[in-house]
């Protein structure tokens, strides 16, 4: 029995990610400030990277995603048409976030800025009403549904899913990852390596929970 460990090089987007991408593309065309918010590992950086590749193909120059710290340290190095800013929630305070956006928008009146970050980003915006009022779009990436998680697991671990206990294991993997794509992919990778090394291994829910604990400790 063989195990297919390969995930697609550019995995298909789930419904919420597709919707966010479509709205962000439209926002970039219109200009102004857009916000992409979601928990760590929900796919924000992945979406920004895809947007950056699309914009680079058109403009012929990089537009990110830039960590906020890079633009704080060297604001003049920012792009002139589209600025995709990752980890915007890491701003020291609301005033710093506003200064970064202001410095980018001063470069040209047609600038489109996308601020991506975790929940603290929304709090920072609330503390800068002038900046919050300039936000034309707010897109949120929620955790994946069980069916979305199972679809990825099925594509990555067909050998596991072919077993009688496969659906139950997939459901537990979704629960352990809390529907967060990054955590799910790490768990999939671990399961895949185990099954590749031991094709006959009788994978159990206890195994999954052990893998998850180890991954959690590594991340900490």
C-alpha positions, 0 to 999 in steps of 0.5 A, a space after each residue: 500500500 502506498 501513500 500519496 504525500 503530495 499536496 497540490 503546489 497551489 492548492 485550490 481555494 475553499 469558498 471563503 478564500 475564493 470570495 475574499 480573493 474576488 473582493 480583494 481583486 475588485 478593491 485593488 482595481 478601485 484603489 483605497 484601503 482593504 482589510 483581510 482578517 483571520 486567525 493565524 494559519 487561515 491563509 492570509 499570506 497565501 492569498 496575498 502571495 497570489 495577489 502579489 504574483 498577479 500584480 507583478 505579472 501586470 506591473 512588472 515589479 513586486 508589490 509584496 506581501 511585505 511584512 509591516 516591519 519592513 515598511 516601518 523601517 524603510 517606508 520609501 521602499 514600498 511599492 507605488 501602485 499596490 501595497 500588500 502588507 502582511 502581519 499588519 496586526 503587529 504594528 506597535 500601535 494604531 498611530 504607527 499603522 496609520 503612518 505606514 498607510 499614509 506614507 504609501 498613499 502619499 506616493 500616488 493617488 491611485 495606490 491600493 493598500 491591503 492590510 492583512 492580519 489577525 483580530 488585533 488589526 481590527 482593534 487598531 483600526 478602531 483606535 484610528 477613526 480617520 484610517 478606519 473610515 478610509 477602509 473600503 473593504 473588510 474580508 474575513 477568513 473563517 476556519 474551514 468547515 469539516 467538509 473543506 478539511 476532509 477534501 484536502 485530507 482526501 487529496 493528500 492522503 488517499 490511502 488513509 481515506 481508503 481504509 474503513 476508519 478513514 472518514 473517522 480519522 479525517 473528522 478527528 484531524 479536522 477537530 484537532 486542527 480546529 479548521 485552521 489550514 496551516 495546522 491541518 497541513 502540518 498534521 497531514 504531513 506528519 500522518 503522511 510521513 508515518 504511513 509512508 515509513 510504515 504502510 501497514 501501520 494501524 493508524 488510530 485516533 490516539 496516534 493523531 492526538 499524539 501527533 497533534 500534541 507534538 506539533 503543538 509543542 514544536 510550535 510553542 
